[in-house]
């Protein structure tokens, strides 16, 4: 069941490209009411993955 139907916040983060050059993403969900934690992830991800 999609997170938006359960009230869970979710975020998609780019994770690179596959061998055909198509984008790959990671979808993460957080606990209800904890959007703040998810919104901190993209800058951290960019720092470590590039």
N, C-alpha and C positions, 0 to 999 in steps of 0.2 A: 504494500500500500504506500503510495507516495507520501512523503513527509508533510506536504501542505494539507493533506486530508486529515492528518493526525494532530496537526498543530505544532509539529516539530520543525524548527528552523533548519534550512539546508543551504548549502553553497556549492558551487562548481568551481574548481580551480584547474586552469590549464596545466597539463603535465608533460607536454612535449608533442612530438610528431611520430607517427608510425613509419614503417619502411616505405610506404607510398606517399609520404608527406602529408597525410591527413592528421588533423588534431586529435589528441587524446586528452581526456579530462578525468578528474577525480571528483566524485560527488560525496560530500560529507554531511552528516546530520548531527545536530546537537540536541541537548535536552531542552524541553519546553521552557521558554523564557530565557534561554542563554544564547541569544543571538550575538551578544558581545564577544563570546569566545570564538565563534565562527568568523566574525569580522576581523579578528586579529591574525587569522591563518594566512591569507594571501601574501602579505608582506614577508612573513616568516618563510613561507614556501619559496618565494622569489629569491630570498637571500641564500637559501640552501640549494636550490635546484637551478636557478638562473633563468 
